[in-house]
Amino acid sequence: MQHVDSGQLWLDKTSKGERVVYVQSVTPNFGGYANCISYNFGKGTRRYTQIKLAGFTNQFRCLAT
């Protein structure tokens, strides 16, 4: 299980395509989630999102720290 920290890039490959998530900040105190910017290159979209920390280590792969 990798540590989720601000400034990291994570890759998520799903059936809907591929997205890269940049972690802006981590808030472990309130249910454990990370504030992120999500880039979907297939759709060409960028959005702010919150992802539970458990979802990162289960679904995402760390690209760079």
OpenMM code with the backbone's topology and positions (N, CA, C; nanometers):
from openmm import Vec3, app, unit

residues = "MET GLN HIS VAL ASP SER GLY GLN LEU TRP LEU ASP LYS THR SER LYS GLY GLU ARG VAL VAL TYR VAL GLN SER VAL THR PRO ASN PHE GLY GLY TYR ALA ASN CYS ILE SER TYR ASN PHE GLY LYS GLY THR ARG ARG TYR THR GLN ILE LYS LEU ALA GLY PHE THR ASN GLN PHE ARG CYS LEU ALA THR".split()
positions = [
    Vec3(0.0840, -0.1185, 0.0000),
    Vec3(0.0000, 0.0000, 0.0000),
    Vec3(0.0881, 0.1243, 0.0000),
    Vec3(0.0723, 0.2050, -0.1009),
    Vec3(0.1536, 0.3242, -0.1144),
    Vec3(0.0920, 0.4423, -0.0396),
    Vec3(0.1795, 0.5303, 0.0039),
    Vec3(0.1349, 0.6482, 0.0776),
    Vec3(0.0847, 0.7539, -0.0203),
    Vec3(-0.0300, 0.8121, 0.0105),
    Vec3(-0.0868, 0.9185, -0.0727),
    Vec3(-0.0460, 1.0527, -0.0126),
    Vec3(0.0183, 1.1363, -0.0937),
    Vec3(0.0649, 1.2647, -0.0438),
    Vec3(0.0459, 1.3721, -0.1501),
    Vec3(0.0476, 1.4973, -0.1072),
    Vec3(0.0285, 1.6076, -0.2011),
    Vec3(0.1459, 1.6135, -0.2984),
    Vec3(0.1157, 1.6532, -0.4214),
    Vec3(0.2170, 1.6645, -0.5251),
    Vec3(0.2379, 1.5382, -0.6061),
    Vec3(0.1700, 1.4301, -0.5700),
    Vec3(0.1858, 1.3047, -0.6436),
    Vec3(0.0959, 1.3006, -0.7676),
    Vec3(0.1393, 1.2225, -0.8633),
    Vec3(0.0571, 1.1920, -0.9814),
    Vec3(0.0181, 1.0451, -0.9757),
    Vec3(-0.1097, 1.0188, -0.9963),
    Vec3(-0.1599, 0.8820, -0.9944),
    Vec3(-0.2332, 0.8527, -1.1254),
    Vec3(-0.2212, 0.7305, -1.1718),
    Vec3(-0.2856, 0.6873, -1.2960),
    Vec3(-0.4000, 0.5924, -1.2648),
    Vec3(-0.5135, 0.6170, -1.3284),
    Vec3(-0.6321, 0.5322, -1.3114),
    Vec3(-0.6739, 0.4825, -1.4490),
    Vec3(-0.6657, 0.3511, -1.4702),
    Vec3(-0.7089, 0.2923, -1.5969),
    Vec3(-0.8398, 0.2181, -1.5724),
    Vec3(-0.9449, 0.2627, -1.6404),
    Vec3(-1.0747, 0.1972, -1.6273),
    Vec3(-1.1293, 0.1676, -1.7656),
    Vec3(-1.2453, 0.1061, -1.7694),
    Vec3(-1.3097, 0.0772, -1.8973),
    Vec3(-1.3535, 0.2053, -1.9674),
    Vec3(-1.3683, 0.3136, -1.8897),
    Vec3(-1.4097, 0.4413, -1.9475),
    Vec3(-1.2922, 0.5201, -2.0035),
    Vec3(-1.1720, 0.4693, -1.9842),
    Vec3(-1.0556, 0.5399, -2.0353),
    Vec3(-0.9487, 0.5549, -1.9287),
    Vec3(-0.8602, 0.6483, -1.9537),
    Vec3(-0.7453, 0.6675, -1.8671),
    Vec3(-0.7465, 0.8095, -1.8134),
    Vec3(-0.7214, 0.8229, -1.6852),
    Vec3(-0.7132, 0.9571, -1.6277),
    Vec3(-0.5926, 0.9643, -1.5347),
    Vec3(-0.5371, 1.0826, -1.5291),
    Vec3(-0.4267, 1.1093, -1.4387),
    Vec3(-0.4782, 1.2038, -1.3312),
    Vec3(-0.4465, 1.1724, -1.2078),
    Vec3(-0.4947, 1.2498, -1.0948),
    Vec3(-0.3751, 1.3139, -1.0249),
    Vec3(-0.3823, 1.4454, -1.0083),
    Vec3(-0.2804, 1.5189, -0.9336),
    Vec3(-0.3350, 1.5478, -0.7942),
    Vec3(-0.2620, 1.5056, -0.6926),
    Vec3(-0.3066, 1.5233, -0.5548),
    Vec3(-0.2653, 1.6624, -0.5066),
    Vec3(-0.3640, 1.7441, -0.4732),
    Vec3(-0.3368, 1.8777, -0.4206),
    Vec3(-0.3133, 1.8748, -0.2702),
    Vec3(-0.4002, 1.8051, -0.1999),
    Vec3(-0.3864, 1.7968, -0.0548),
    Vec3(-0.4580, 1.6720, -0.0047),
    Vec3(-0.4163, 1.6269, 0.1120),
    Vec3(-0.4749, 1.5078, 0.1735),
    Vec3(-0.5340, 1.5472, 0.3082),
    Vec3(-0.6568, 1.5029, 0.3325),
    Vec3(-0.7253, 1.5323, 0.4582),
    Vec3(-0.7614, 1.3997, 0.5258),
    Vec3(-0.6695, 1.3432, 0.6028),
    Vec3(-0.6976, 1.2130, 0.6654),
    Vec3(-0.7960, 1.2213, 0.7809),
    Vec3(-0.8163, 1.3414, 0.8353),
    Vec3(-0.8989, 1.3541, 0.9560),
    Vec3(-1.0470, 1.3350, 0.9301),
    Vec3(-1.0954, 1.3757, 0.8141),
    Vec3(-1.2398, 1.3755, 0.7882),
    Vec3(-1.2771, 1.2623, 0.6927),
    Vec3(-1.2654, 1.1406, 0.7396),
    Vec3(-1.3037, 1.0261, 0.6580),
    Vec3(-1.1965, 0.9810, 0.5618),
    Vec3(-1.0870, 1.0521, 0.5527),
    Vec3(-0.9752, 1.0092, 0.4697),
    Vec3(-0.9983, 1.0281, 0.3218),
    Vec3(-0.9799, 1.1500, 0.2715),
    Vec3(-0.9932, 1.1734, 0.1285),
    Vec3(-0.8850, 1.2689, 0.0812),
    Vec3(-0.8673, 1.2758, -0.0484),
    Vec3(-0.7677, 1.3630, -0.1090),
    Vec3(-0.8367, 1.4594, -0.2042),
    Vec3(-0.7936, 1.5834, -0.2009),
    Vec3(-0.8409, 1.6838, -0.2959),
    Vec3(-0.7507, 1.6783, -0.4183),
    Vec3(-0.8113, 1.6602, -0.5349),
    Vec3(-0.7331, 1.6316, -0.6548),
    Vec3(-0.7810, 1.7119, -0.7748),
    Vec3(-0.6940, 1.7187, -0.8742),
    Vec3(-0.7347, 1.7609, -1.0075),
    Vec3(-0.7261, 1.6368, -1.0963),
    Vec3(-0.8357, 1.6036, -1.1617),
    Vec3(-0.8440, 1.4847, -1.2452),
    Vec3(-0.8408, 1.5242, -1.3925),
    Vec3(-0.7456, 1.4663, -1.4653),
    Vec3(-0.7334, 1.4900, -1.6093),
    Vec3(-0.7763, 1.3647, -1.6841),
    Vec3(-0.8763, 1.3786, -1.7697),
    Vec3(-0.9186, 1.2680, -1.8559),
    Vec3(-0.8765, 1.3012, -1.9978),
    Vec3(-0.7725, 1.2333, -2.0459),
    Vec3(-0.7152, 1.2695, -2.1756),
    Vec3(-0.8017, 1.2219, -2.2916),
    Vec3(-0.8782, 1.1159, -2.2692),
    Vec3(-0.9683, 1.0686, -2.3737),
    Vec3(-1.0781, 1.1689, -2.4043),
    Vec3(-1.1285, 1.2323, -2.2987),
    Vec3(-1.2359, 1.3303, -2.3140),
    Vec3(-1.1816, 1.4729, -2.3200),
    Vec3(-1.0554, 1.4904, -2.2828),
    Vec3(-0.9969, 1.6235, -2.2815),
    Vec3(-1.0553, 1.7126, -2.1733),
    Vec3(-1.0863, 1.6539, -2.0586),
    Vec3(-1.1486, 1.7296, -1.9504),
    Vec3(-1.0567, 1.7377, -1.8293),
    Vec3(-1.0806, 1.8399, -1.7492),
    Vec3(-1.0104, 1.8571, -1.6230),
    Vec3(-1.1133, 1.8986, -1.5188),
    Vec3(-1.1099, 1.8354, -1.4042),
    Vec3(-1.2052, 1.8730, -1.3009),
    Vec3(-1.1453, 1.8488, -1.1631),
    Vec3(-1.2008, 1.9243, -1.0670),
    Vec3(-1.1617, 1.9060, -0.9278),
    Vec3(-1.2477, 1.7942, -0.8693),
    Vec3(-1.1842, 1.7081, -0.7927),
    Vec3(-1.2570, 1.5952, -0.7377),
    Vec3(-1.1978, 1.5559, -0.6029),
    Vec3(-1.2778, 1.4865, -0.5248),
    Vec3(-1.2310, 1.4292, -0.3992),
    Vec3(-1.2408, 1.2779, -0.4099),
    Vec3(-1.1336, 1.2095, -0.3736),
    Vec3(-1.1299, 1.0635, -0.3816),
    Vec3(-1.0918, 1.0092, -0.2457),
    Vec3(-1.1651, 0.9087, -0.1997),
    Vec3(-1.1322, 0.8466, -0.0719),
    Vec3(-0.9944, 0.7814, -0.0814),
    Vec3(-0.9203, 0.7912, 0.0248),
    Vec3(-0.7838, 0.7382, 0.0243),
    Vec3(-0.7807, 0.5886, -0.0038),
    Vec3(-0.8810, 0.5161, 0.0423),
    Vec3(-0.8862, 0.3726, 0.0150),
    Vec3(-0.8979, 0.3469, -0.1349),
    Vec3(-0.9668, 0.4350, -0.2052),
    Vec3(-0.9810, 0.4187, -0.3489),
    Vec3(-0.8502, 0.4349, -0.4245),
    Vec3(-0.7611, 0.5167, -0.3732),
    Vec3(-0.6324, 0.5355, -0.4395),
    Vec3(-0.5534, 0.4057, -0.4442),
    Vec3(-0.5343, 0.3459, -0.3263),
    Vec3(-0.4464, 0.2300, -0.3212),
    Vec3(-0.5114, 0.1067, -0.3825),
    Vec3(-0.6419, 0.1055, -0.3947),
    Vec3(-0.7097, -0.0077, -0.4567),
    Vec3(-0.7165, 0.0052, -0.6084),
    Vec3(-0.7338, 0.1278, -0.6570),
    Vec3(-0.7678, 0.1491, -0.7964),
    Vec3(-0.6581, 0.2188, -0.8769),
    Vec3(-0.5752, 0.2979, -0.8093),
    Vec3(-0.4795, 0.3812, -0.8798),
    Vec3(-0.3378, 0.3267, -0.8674),
    Vec3(-0.2541, 0.3724, -0.9595),
    Vec3(-0.1124, 0.3359, -0.9557),
    Vec3(-0.0309, 0.4643, -0.9536),
    Vec3(0.0658, 0.4730, -0.8636),
    Vec3(0.1429, 0.5961, -0.8477),
    Vec3(0.2442, 0.6099, -0.9610),
    Vec3(0.2444, 0.7252, -1.0264),
    Vec3(0.3376, 0.7514, -1.1360),
    Vec3(0.4599, 0.8268, -1.0877),
    Vec3(0.4397, 0.9310, -1.0085),
    Vec3(0.5528, 1.0141, -0.9654),
    Vec3(0.5188, 1.0798, -0.8332),
    Vec3(0.6237, 1.1014, -0.7535),
    Vec3(0.6042, 1.1683, -0.6253),
    Vec3(0.6842, 1.2960, -0.6204),
] * unit.nanometer
topology = app.Topology()
chain = topology.addChain("A")
for resn in residues:
    res = topology.addResidue(resn, chain)
    for name in ("N", "CA", "C"):
        topology.addAtom(name, app.Element.getBySymbol(name[0]), res)
